[in-house]
Amino acid sequence: MLAFDLSYRLCWAYEPKPRDYDFGYLYNVCHYLKKNRDLTVDSLSMLFRSLMH
């Protein structure tokens, strides 16, 4: 969870209008990451894009 928050804050610094996330979104992201061990860079970047755009 700390890694997600840190990554989000780094991306947030470069985006003009980032969205906030709530506990439900964070829970779903953690669940997705736990269940899908064979993730690619593209799938991880989509998680952040869902917040940034």
C-alpha positions as CSV (number, residue, x, y, z in Angstrom):
1,M,0.0,0.0,0.0
2,L,2.9,2.3,0.7
3,A,4.4,1.6,-2.7
4,F,1.1,2.5,-4.4
5,D,0.7,5.7,-2.4
6,L,4.3,6.8,-3.2
7,S,3.9,6.0,-6.9
8,Y,0.6,7.9,-7.0
9,R,2.2,10.9,-5.4
10,L,5.1,10.8,-7.9
11,C,2.7,10.6,-10.8
12,W,0.5,13.3,-9.3
13,A,3.4,15.8,-9.4
14,Y,3.5,15.6,-13.2
15,E,-0.3,15.5,-13.9
16,P,-2.3,18.7,-14.3
17,K,-5.6,17.4,-12.9
18,P,-5.1,14.1,-10.9
19,R,-8.1,12.5,-9.2
20,D,-8.2,11.5,-5.6
21,Y,-8.6,7.9,-4.6
22,D,-10.6,6.4,-1.8
23,F,-10.2,3.3,0.3
24,G,-12.5,1.2,-2.0
25,Y,-10.3,2.0,-5.1
26,L,-7.2,1.2,-3.1
27,Y,-8.7,-2.1,-1.9
28,N,-9.6,-3.1,-5.4
29,V,-6.1,-2.3,-6.7
30,C,-4.4,-4.3,-4.0
31,H,-6.8,-7.2,-4.6
32,Y,-6.0,-7.0,-8.3
33,L,-2.3,-6.9,-7.7
34,K,-2.4,-9.9,-5.3
35,K,-4.4,-12.1,-7.7
36,N,-2.5,-11.2,-10.9
37,R,1.2,-12.0,-10.4
38,D,2.1,-11.9,-14.1
39,L,1.5,-8.2,-14.6
40,T,3.1,-6.2,-17.3
41,V,4.3,-2.6,-17.3
42,D,1.2,-1.7,-19.4
43,S,-1.2,-3.2,-17.0
44,L,0.4,-1.4,-14.1
45,S,0.4,1.9,-16.0
46,M,-3.3,1.5,-16.7
47,L,-3.9,1.5,-12.9
48,F,-2.3,4.9,-12.6
49,R,-3.9,6.2,-15.7
50,S,-7.3,5.5,-14.3
51,L,-6.5,8.0,-11.6
52,M,-4.6,10.6,-13.6
53,H,-7.1,11.1,-16.5
